[in-house]
């Protein structure tokens, strides 16, 4: 999904009659970023765009690091 497509979705979403919040169930992955500590995965950050409302959504996964 391009930036222009996401912006158009946001405009359509804000202009609709039903003002219930979006549940962000249908997402498109834009990028995944991993952070490592040694050989262990410390944190994963995933950026999505909601296909329903066009809002950017970020999901962060923190994993415990064993020493």
Biopython code that builds the backbone (N, CA, C, O; Angstrom):
import numpy as np
from Bio.PDB.StructureBuilder import StructureBuilder

atoms = [
    (1, "UNK", "N", (0.851, -1.168, 0.000)),
    (1, "UNK", "CA", (0.000, 0.000, 0.000)),
    (1, "UNK", "C", (0.896, 1.229, 0.000)),
    (1, "UNK", "O", (1.828, 1.325, 0.799)),
    (2, "UNK", "N", (0.617, 2.156, -0.884)),
    (2, "UNK", "CA", (1.425, 3.372, -0.974)),
    (2, "UNK", "C", (0.942, 4.409, 0.036)),
    (2, "UNK", "O", (-0.126, 4.263, 0.631)),
    (3, "UNK", "N", (1.737, 5.450, 0.220)),
    (3, "UNK", "CA", (1.366, 6.529, 1.138)),
    (3, "UNK", "C", (0.085, 7.219, 0.662)),
    (3, "UNK", "O", (-0.763, 7.575, 1.479)),
    (4, "UNK", "N", (-0.060, 7.409, -0.643)),
    (4, "UNK", "CA", (-1.256, 8.057, -1.187)),
    (4, "UNK", "C", (-2.504, 7.197, -0.970)),
    (4, "UNK", "O", (-3.574, 7.722, -0.660)),
    (5, "UNK", "N", (-2.367, 5.880, -1.132)),
    (5, "UNK", "CA", (-3.495, 4.982, -0.897)),
    (5, "UNK", "C", (-3.920, 5.018, 0.567)),
    (5, "UNK", "O", (-5.112, 5.036, 0.873)),
    (6, "UNK", "N", (-2.934, 5.029, 1.474)),
    (6, "UNK", "CA", (-3.243, 5.087, 2.904)),
    (6, "UNK", "C", (-3.927, 6.407, 3.256)),
    (6, "UNK", "O", (-4.872, 6.427, 4.045)),
    (7, "UNK", "N", (-3.455, 7.503, 2.677)),
    (7, "UNK", "CA", (-4.077, 8.811, 2.941)),
    (7, "UNK", "C", (-5.517, 8.842, 2.433)),
    (7, "UNK", "O", (-6.397, 9.383, 3.103)),
    (8, "UNK", "N", (-5.764, 8.272, 1.263)),
    (8, "UNK", "CA", (-7.120, 8.230, 0.720)),
    (8, "UNK", "C", (-8.039, 7.388, 1.610)),
    (8, "UNK", "O", (-9.201, 7.740, 1.811)),
    (9, "UNK", "N", (-7.519, 6.280, 2.142)),
    (9, "UNK", "CA", (-8.309, 5.453, 3.066)),
    (9, "UNK", "C", (-8.661, 6.223, 4.331)),
    (9, "UNK", "O", (-9.789, 6.139, 4.817)),
    (10, "UNK", "N", (-7.688, 6.985, 4.874)),
    (10, "UNK", "CA", (-7.947, 7.765, 6.092)),
    (10, "UNK", "C", (-9.041, 8.796, 5.856)),
    (10, "UNK", "O", (-9.901, 8.985, 6.716)),
    (11, "UNK", "N", (-9.025, 9.473, 4.695)),
    (11, "UNK", "CA", (-10.041, 10.476, 4.375)),
    (11, "UNK", "C", (-11.417, 9.817, 4.266)),
    (11, "UNK", "O", (-12.396, 10.328, 4.810)),
    (12, "UNK", "N", (-11.494, 8.682, 3.564)),
    (12, "UNK", "CA", (-12.765, 7.963, 3.441)),
    (12, "UNK", "C", (-13.264, 7.492, 4.799)),
    (12, "UNK", "O", (-14.461, 7.560, 5.079)),
    (13, "UNK", "N", (-12.346, 7.011, 5.650)),
    (13, "UNK", "CA", (-12.718, 6.483, 6.959)),
    (13, "UNK", "C", (-13.299, 7.592, 7.835)),
    (13, "UNK", "O", (-14.306, 7.388, 8.513)),
    (14, "UNK", "N", (-12.665, 8.765, 7.820)),
    (14, "UNK", "CA", (-13.132, 9.877, 8.655)),
    (14, "UNK", "C", (-14.460, 10.445, 8.156)),
    (14, "UNK", "O", (-15.206, 11.023, 8.946)),
    (15, "UNK", "N", (-14.773, 10.298, 6.867)),
    (15, "UNK", "CA", (-15.981, 10.856, 6.298)),
    (15, "UNK", "C", (-17.181, 9.930, 6.317)),
    (15, "UNK", "O", (-18.238, 10.298, 5.804)),
    (16, "UNK", "N", (-17.057, 8.738, 6.891)),
    (16, "UNK", "CA", (-18.166, 7.791, 6.873)),
    (16, "UNK", "C", (-19.190, 8.147, 7.942)),
    (16, "UNK", "O", (-18.877, 8.868, 8.889)),
    (17, "UNK", "N", (-20.406, 7.649, 7.795)),
    (17, "UNK", "CA", (-21.501, 7.960, 8.714)),
    (17, "UNK", "C", (-21.352, 7.210, 10.034)),
    (17, "UNK", "O", (-21.618, 7.778, 11.093)),
    (18, "UNK", "N", (-20.935, 5.952, 9.992)),
    (18, "UNK", "CA", (-20.757, 5.144, 11.195)),
    (18, "UNK", "C", (-19.409, 5.498, 11.816)),
    (18, "UNK", "O", (-18.369, 5.232, 11.215)),
    (19, "UNK", "N", (-19.409, 6.086, 12.993)),
    (19, "UNK", "CA", (-18.166, 6.558, 13.605)),
    (19, "UNK", "C", (-17.580, 5.586, 14.623)),
    (19, "UNK", "O", (-16.837, 6.009, 15.510)),
    (20, "UNK", "N", (-17.894, 4.295, 14.521)),
    (20, "UNK", "CA", (-17.304, 3.319, 15.433)),
    (20, "UNK", "C", (-15.818, 3.169, 15.116)),
    (20, "UNK", "O", (-15.425, 3.275, 13.954)),
    (21, "UNK", "N", (-14.986, 2.925, 16.129)),
    (21, "UNK", "CA", (-13.544, 2.810, 15.890)),
    (21, "UNK", "C", (-13.195, 1.558, 15.086)),
    (21, "UNK", "O", (-13.899, 0.550, 15.138)),
    (22, "UNK", "N", (-12.114, 1.646, 14.358)),
    (22, "UNK", "CA", (-11.637, 0.518, 13.550)),
    (22, "UNK", "C", (-10.945, -0.510, 14.456)),
    (22, "UNK", "O", (-10.226, -0.138, 15.383)),
    (23, "UNK", "N", (-11.161, -1.774, 14.190)),
    (23, "UNK", "CA", (-10.535, -2.838, 14.978)),
    (23, "UNK", "C", (-9.168, -3.228, 14.429)),
    (23, "UNK", "O", (-8.474, -4.045, 15.034)),
    (24, "UNK", "N", (-8.769, -2.656, 13.294)),
    (24, "UNK", "CA", (-7.473, -2.936, 12.657)),
    (24, "UNK", "C", (-7.245, -4.434, 12.474)),
    (24, "UNK", "O", (-6.209, -4.962, 12.878)),
    (25, "UNK", "N", (-8.216, -5.119, 11.866)),
    (25, "UNK", "CA", (-8.108, -6.566, 11.685)),
    (25, "UNK", "C", (-7.420, -6.963, 10.387)),
    (25, "UNK", "O", (-6.831, -8.041, 10.316)),
    (26, "UNK", "N", (-7.477, -6.123, 9.361)),
    (26, "UNK", "CA", (-6.888, -6.440, 8.063)),
    (26, "UNK", "C", (-5.699, -5.510, 7.837)),
    (26, "UNK", "O", (-5.882, -4.341, 7.494)),
    (27, "UNK", "N", (-4.489, -6.018, 8.025)),
    (27, "UNK", "CA", (-3.280, -5.196, 7.991)),
    (27, "UNK", "C", (-2.347, -5.609, 6.864)),
    (27, "UNK", "O", (-2.326, -6.769, 6.452)),
    (28, "UNK", "N", (-1.572, -4.638, 6.366)),
    (28, "UNK", "CA", (-0.525, -4.890, 5.385)),
    (28, "UNK", "C", (0.819, -4.579, 6.049)),
    (28, "UNK", "O", (1.022, -3.473, 6.549)),
    (29, "UNK", "N", (1.725, -5.540, 6.055)),
    (29, "UNK", "CA", (3.038, -5.357, 6.664)),
    (29, "UNK", "C", (3.882, -4.432, 5.802)),
    (29, "UNK", "O", (4.044, -4.666, 4.604)),
    (30, "UNK", "N", (4.425, -3.368, 6.418)),
    (30, "UNK", "CA", (5.287, -2.435, 5.696)),
    (30, "UNK", "C", (6.761, -2.718, 5.976)),
    (30, "UNK", "O", (7.604, -2.500, 5.105)),
    (31, "UNK", "N", (7.081, -3.194, 7.163)),
    (31, "UNK", "CA", (8.480, -3.465, 7.485)),
    (31, "UNK", "C", (8.631, -4.116, 8.844)),
    (31, "UNK", "O", (7.794, -3.932, 9.728)),
    (32, "UNK", "N", (9.693, -4.873, 9.007)),
    (32, "UNK", "CA", (9.991, -5.546, 10.269)),
    (32, "UNK", "C", (11.416, -5.176, 10.661)),
    (32, "UNK", "O", (12.341, -5.264, 9.853)),
    (33, "UNK", "N", (11.575, -4.767, 11.900)),
    (33, "UNK", "CA", (12.874, -4.327, 12.399)),
    (33, "UNK", "C", (13.219, -5.145, 13.632)),
    (33, "UNK", "O", (12.430, -5.217, 14.574)),
    (34, "UNK", "N", (14.382, -5.756, 13.630)),
    (34, "UNK", "CA", (14.799, -6.629, 14.721)),
    (34, "UNK", "C", (15.983, -6.004, 15.453)),
    (34, "UNK", "O", (16.851, -5.388, 14.834)),
    (35, "UNK", "N", (16.012, -6.165, 16.759)),
    (35, "UNK", "CA", (17.149, -5.720, 17.568)),
    (35, "UNK", "C", (17.692, -6.932, 18.306)),
    (35, "UNK", "O", (16.944, -7.709, 18.900)),
    (36, "UNK", "N", (18.982, -7.073, 18.255)),
    (36, "UNK", "CA", (19.644, -8.239, 18.836)),
    (36, "UNK", "C", (20.539, -7.823, 19.987)),
    (36, "UNK", "O", (21.077, -6.716, 20.003)),
    (37, "UNK", "N", (20.694, -8.726, 20.958)),
    (37, "UNK", "CA", (21.682, -8.581, 22.017)),
    (37, "UNK", "C", (22.498, -9.856, 21.985)),
    (37, "UNK", "O", (22.057, -10.909, 22.446)),
    (38, "UNK", "N", (23.682, -9.748, 21.439)),
    (38, "UNK", "CA", (24.488, -10.947, 21.213)),
    (38, "UNK", "C", (23.835, -11.788, 20.133)),
    (38, "UNK", "O", (23.610, -11.316, 19.018)),
    (39, "UNK", "N", (23.531, -13.035, 20.465)),
    (39, "UNK", "CA", (22.869, -13.908, 19.500)),
    (39, "UNK", "C", (21.379, -14.057, 19.789)),
    (39, "UNK", "O", (20.682, -14.790, 19.088)),
    (40, "UNK", "N", (20.880, -13.356, 20.834)),
    (40, "UNK", "CA", (19.481, -13.458, 21.232)),
    (40, "UNK", "C", (18.669, -12.287, 20.693)),
    (40, "UNK", "O", (19.123, -11.143, 20.726)),
    (41, "UNK", "N", (17.481, -12.570, 20.203)),
    (41, "UNK", "CA", (16.573, -11.529, 19.752)),
    (41, "UNK", "C", (16.036, -10.784, 20.967)),
    (41, "UNK", "O", (15.459, -11.391, 21.868)),
    (42, "UNK", "N", (16.226, -9.473, 20.989)),
    (42, "UNK", "CA", (15.786, -8.671, 22.116)),
    (42, "UNK", "C", (14.413, -8.056, 21.871)),
    (42, "UNK", "O", (13.568, -8.038, 22.766)),
    (43, "UNK", "N", (14.188, -7.549, 20.648)),
    (43, "UNK", "CA", (12.947, -6.838, 20.374)),
    (43, "UNK", "C", (12.641, -6.883, 18.888)),
    (43, "UNK", "O", (13.547, -6.815, 18.058)),
    (44, "UNK", "N", (11.379, -6.998, 18.560)),
    (44, "UNK", "CA", (10.933, -6.988, 17.180)),
    (44, "UNK", "C", (9.875, -5.899, 17.029)),
    (44, "UNK", "O", (8.921, -5.837, 17.804)),
    (45, "UNK", "N", (10.051, -5.053, 16.036)),
    (45, "UNK", "CA", (9.107, -3.972, 15.772)),
    (45, "UNK", "C", (8.559, -4.165, 14.371)),
    (45, "UNK", "O", (9.318, -4.234, 13.405)),
    (46, "UNK", "N", (7.239, -4.251, 14.261)),
    (46, "UNK", "CA", (6.608, -4.455, 12.967)),
    (46, "UNK", "C", (5.696, -3.272, 12.668)),
    (46, "UNK", "O", (4.896, -2.870, 13.513)),
    (47, "UNK", "N", (5.815, -2.715, 11.465)),
    (47, "UNK", "CA", (4.983, -1.589, 11.041)),
    (47, "UNK", "C", (3.978, -2.074, 10.004)),
    (47, "UNK", "O", (4.335, -2.725, 9.022)),
    (48, "UNK", "N", (2.719, -1.742, 10.245)),
    (48, "UNK", "CA", (1.618, -2.143, 9.376)),
    (48, "UNK", "C", (0.821, -0.914, 8.955)),
    (48, "UNK", "O", (0.933, 0.150, 9.564)),
    (49, "UNK", "N", (0.016, -1.071, 7.908)),
    (49, "UNK", "CA", (-1.006, -0.098, 7.538)),
    (49, "UNK", "C", (-2.336, -0.837, 7.550)),
    (49, "UNK", "O", (-2.462, -1.902, 6.947)),
    (50, "UNK", "N", (-3.331, -0.273, 8.238)),
    (50, "UNK", "CA", (-4.652, -0.894, 8.307)),
    (50, "UNK", "C", (-5.341, -0.727, 6.957)),
    (50, "UNK", "O", (-5.415, 0.382, 6.428)),
    (51, "UNK", "N", (-5.846, -1.827, 6.400)),
    (51, "UNK", "CA", (-6.540, -1.769, 5.113)),
    (51, "UNK", "C", (-7.957, -1.218, 5.255)),
    (51, "UNK", "O", (-8.582, -0.870, 4.252)),
    (52, "UNK", "N", (-8.472, -1.132, 6.475)),
    (52, "UNK", "CA", (-9.815, -0.611, 6.696)),
    (52, "UNK", "C", (-9.857, 0.901, 6.799)),
    (52, "UNK", "O", (-10.705, 1.545, 6.182)),
    (53, "UNK", "N", (-8.930, 1.482, 7.589)),
    (53, "UNK", "CA", (-8.974, 2.928, 7.821)),
    (53, "UNK", "C", (-7.718, 3.650, 7.336)),
    (53, "UNK", "O", (-7.716, 4.880, 7.286)),
    (54, "UNK", "N", (-6.655, 2.937, 6.979)),
    (54, "UNK", "CA", (-5.436, 3.560, 6.477)),
    (54, "UNK", "C", (-4.477, 4.036, 7.552)),
    (54, "UNK", "O", (-3.442, 4.624, 7.237)),
    (55, "UNK", "N", (-4.801, 3.794, 8.818)),
    (55, "UNK", "CA", (-3.960, 4.260, 9.917)),
    (55, "UNK", "C", (-2.704, 3.398, 10.047)),
    (55, "UNK", "O", (-2.783, 2.174, 9.943)),
    (56, "UNK", "N", (-1.536, 4.032, 10.276)),
    (56, "UNK", "CA", (-0.332, 3.234, 10.547)),
    (56, "UNK", "C", (-0.441, 2.574, 11.923)),
    (56, "UNK", "O", (-0.859, 3.206, 12.893)),
    (57, "UNK", "N", (-0.063, 1.303, 11.993)),
    (57, "UNK", "CA", (-0.147, 0.523, 13.223)),
    (57, "UNK", "C", (1.237, -0.070, 13.489)),
    (57, "UNK", "O", (1.884, -0.582, 12.575)),
    (58, "UNK", "N", (1.686, 0.002, 14.743)),
    (58, "UNK", "CA", (2.981, -0.552, 15.122)),
    (58, "UNK", "C", (2.754, -1.629, 16.169)),
    (58, "UNK", "O", (2.014, -1.430, 17.132)),
    (59, "UNK", "N", (3.399, -2.776, 15.969)),
    (59, "UNK", "CA", (3.337, -3.862, 16.953)),
    (59, "UNK", "C", (4.748, -4.141, 17.423)),
    (59, "UNK", "O", (5.645, -4.366, 16.610)),
    (60, "UNK", "N", (4.950, -4.129, 18.732)),
    (60, "UNK", "CA", (6.259, -4.382, 19.314)),
    (60, "UNK", "C", (6.218, -5.676, 20.098)),
    (60, "UNK", "O", (5.345, -5.879, 20.942)),
    (61, "UNK", "N", (7.167, -6.546, 19.813)),
    (61, "UNK", "CA", (7.283, -7.802, 20.543)),
    (61, "UNK", "C", (8.576, -7.775, 21.336)),
    (61, "UNK", "O", (9.660, -7.668, 20.763)),
    (62, "UNK", "N", (8.464, -7.871, 22.640)),
    (62, "UNK", "CA", (9.650, -7.908, 23.489)),
    (62, "UNK", "C", (9.851, -9.336, 23.953)),
    (62, "UNK", "O", (8.929, -9.969, 24.467)),
    (63, "UNK", "N", (11.047, -9.833, 23.770)),
    (63, "UNK", "CA", (11.345, -11.186, 24.200)),
    (63, "UNK", "C", (12.376, -11.121, 25.321)),
    (63, "UNK", "O", (13.287, -10.295, 25.274)),
    (64, "UNK", "N", (12.242, -11.979, 26.326)),
    (64, "UNK", "CA", (13.239, -11.977, 27.402)),
    (64, "UNK", "C", (14.596, -12.431, 26.875)),
    (64, "UNK", "O", (14.688, -13.338, 26.048)),
    (65, "UNK", "N", (15.642, -11.781, 27.372)),
    (65, "UNK", "CA", (16.994, -12.133, 26.979)),
    (65, "UNK", "C", (17.611, -13.000, 28.061)),
    (65, "UNK", "O", (17.669, -12.596, 29.223)),
    (66, "UNK", "N", (18.068, -14.178, 27.694)),
    (66, "UNK", "CA", (18.716, -15.059, 28.677)),
    (66, "UNK", "C", (20.196, -14.695, 28.773)),
    (66, "UNK", "O", (20.834, -14.394, 27.765)),
    (67, "UNK", "N", (20.728, -14.724, 29.969)),
    (67, "UNK", "CA", (22.148, -14.390, 30.173)),
    (67, "UNK", "C", (22.911, -15.623, 30.552)),
    (67, "UNK", "O", (24.121, -15.559, 30.768)),
]
sb = StructureBuilder()
sb.init_structure("model")
sb.init_model(0)
sb.init_chain("A")
sb.init_seg("    ")
for serial, (resi, resn, name, xyz) in enumerate(atoms, 1):
    if name == "N":
        sb.init_residue(resn, " ", resi, " ")
    sb.init_atom(name, np.array(xyz, "f"), 0.0, 1.0, " ", f" {name:<3s}", serial, name[0])
structure = sb.get_structure()
